[in-house]
Structure formats: C-alpha cells, structure tokens
Amino acid sequence: MSLNKWQIGLIMGVGAAAIALNFVSCVSIPKGAKAISPFKKDRYLGKWYEIARMDFKFEKNLDHVTAEYSLNPDGSIRVDNKGYDVVKKIWKESIGKAKFVEKPVTARLKVSFFGPFYAGYNIIAIDPDYRYAMIAGNNLNYLWLLSREKDIPAAIQTAYLKQAQNLGYDVSKLVWTKQD
C-alpha cells in the first residue's frame, strides 16, 4: 500500500503536532526541589490566600488574590483563581483544572487554564495542619506562598524563603500580595 503526498503530509503534521503538544505541555519541577509526600489532597482543597508570588503576565497588577480548589467529578481538581486588577479596577477570574503527575500521594500536579496546555504546580512545603504552603512552578520563574488566612506567621515565611533561596530562587523578586 503506497501513501499519496496528502496522506504523508497528514501523518507528518499529526506527528509534529503531537511532539509540539508534548513539549508545550511538559511539566517539571525545579532542580533540587521535592514535592511533598505523603500528600493529602482532601486537606489541601478549599480556599487559599496568595501571600507572595513571582510576578508574571497573568497576575500582573493583581491584589486580593485567592485560589480555591475543589474536586471535579472526574477526580481532577478545579482551580478557581480570583484577583483584583488595581490598574483596570476590575476583578479577574481564571478557572482551570489540575491533575496529578504521579500518584495522588505526591504533591506534583499539572494545571491548565488553556485547554491541553499544562504547567507544573509542585507543592514543595506545607505545614502539618495544611494552613501554609509554598508552590514551585516548572522552573525558578514561578513561586507562590499561600495561606488559609490573609497573612503568614513570620517564622513560616522565613523558613519558606530560606528554602526557596536554597533552591536558587531570587526571593527579592517576590511580589507581596495585598490582602487587606
């Protein structure tokens, strides 16, 4: 059976798209970082306040940022991020989906707000009561400090910042989110 030019082009196009999709959707964790394990997904669900972040275009100019995590019927996690744009004077909301990269007992997830494109969401620090957390993205450009309250105790903040610095994060670039 011989293939015509159209069929060969289609096969090559599908192959190239699969490779590109795999590259764009790849999720990783910064070198030296380790995701929390064992991780208890049900304890992590609920509302979190963003305390600090490495700024990037989707959160530019946002304060009063919260993330709410709930279980979807398919077992994935619904991610509902909200924040107030202080320049445009409007509330913004993004709804996405998170899935575990490995087993649900390891806090390595991939999150998507744009269809099939995923980014790393790695919980690399959390207190025993699941009240304070530090999240690393795919690389050293993404980091978040979260709290169940609108602030974080100084001792926990100091410990998380030290851990982030030891991984190579430039914590002087953190944006401290206003939650008043």
N, C-alpha and C positions, 0 to 999 in steps of 0.2 A: 504494500500500500504506500503510495507516494503522497506527500503533502504538497499542496499548492502554496504559493507565496503568501496568500492571505492567512492560511492556517498556520504557517510557520511564524508569521508576524504576530498572530494572536497568541500563540504559545509563548513566544519571546516576551510579549507585552505583559502577559499574566505573570510570567516568571519574574520579570523586572519589578512589577508592582508588588509581588509577594516579598521580594528582597527589600525593597524600599519600605514597605509597611513594617517588616520585621525590624529594620534599622530605626525607623522613626518611633516605633512603639517599644523599643527595648527599655527595660528598666534596670537600674543598677543601684548600688549603694556606695557612698564614698569609701575610698581605700582606708582600711583600719576601723571603719565603723561596723558595729554589730547590732543587728536588730534584736529587740527584747524577745527572750524565750525562757520560760513559757509565757505566753501572752494570752490574756483572757478577753476575747472580743466583746463579750456581753458587758463587761465592766467598762470598756472604752466607749461604748455607744453613749449618745446624749450630747449635751451642749458643752462646747469649749470656747473660751475667750482667747483670742490671739494676744499675746503679751509682746512679742517681738518677731521680726521676720527679716530675712534678706530680701530687699525690695526687688520687684520685677514688674513688668508691664501690666499684668493682670490685677495687681494690687496697688498700683501707683495711686498715691493720694488718698488711700482708704484709711479710715479710723473706725473705731467701734466694730472691729471685725470679729465675727463669730463663725464657728463651724459646728454644724450639728450632724451627727452620724446616727443613722437608723438602719435597720435590717430591711432589705428588699425581699420580696417573695422568693426570688431565685437564690438567696443566700449571699448575694453580694451586698455591699454596704452603700447606702445612699449618702452622698456628701452634699450638704446644703451650706454653702458659704455665703455670708452676707457682710456688707461693709458700707460705710457712708463715705462717698467721694466729697472731700472737703472743698474741692475746686469747683466741681459741677453742681454741688449742693443737691445730690440725689443719692438714694440708696441703690446699691447694686447687689445682685444675687446671681450665683452660679450654682447649678445643680449638676452633680456628677455621680460617678459610680466607682467604687473601689473593689478590687478583688485581691485575694491573697496570692502572692507569687509562689509561695511554697505551701506548707501546711498552715492551717489557721492558728496553730500554737506559736508560730513565729511571726513577729510584727513587721513583716516585709509585705507591703501591698503595692499595687499599681493602681493609679487613679486616672480617670479620664473625664474631661469636661467636653471633649470634642470627638465624638464617635469612636473610631478604633484606635485613636492615639493615646497612649498611656505614658505616665511619668512615675518615677519612683516615689513612694511615700513610706519611709522607713522610721519606725518609732525606735529611737536609739536610747532613750532614757524615759523612765516613768517611775513615779513613787509607788510604794506598796498599796496605797489607797486609791490609785488611779485619779489623782487630783491635779498633777502637774506632769507635763510631757515635753520631750524635745523630739522634733521630727527632722530628719535629713531627707533631702531630695536625692536626685540622681548623682549630684556632684556638689562641690563646695560653693555653688552659687545659690543653693536653696537650703534654708534652715528656718524652723519655726519653734518658738517657745509658746506652749499653750497652758491654760489653767482653767479649772472649773469655776474659778472666781475671777474678778476683774483685775486681780494683781497676783503676785507670786512672792512667797517669802524670800527674803534676801539670801538666806543660806542655800536654798534650792537654786535660785538664779545664779549665784556664784559658782556652784558645783556644775551646773549645766554649761555655763560659759567656759569654764575651765576645760570641761570635756570637749566642747566644740573647738576650742583653741588647740587642744592636743591632736585633734583630727586634721587641723590645717585651716579651719575657718578663720576669717578675719572678722572677729566679732565687733570691731569698731564700725563695720558697715551695717550693723543691725539697725532697723527702724523700729523704734519703740511705739507700739500702737496705743493711741489714746482710747481709754475705755471709760471715761468719766460720764 
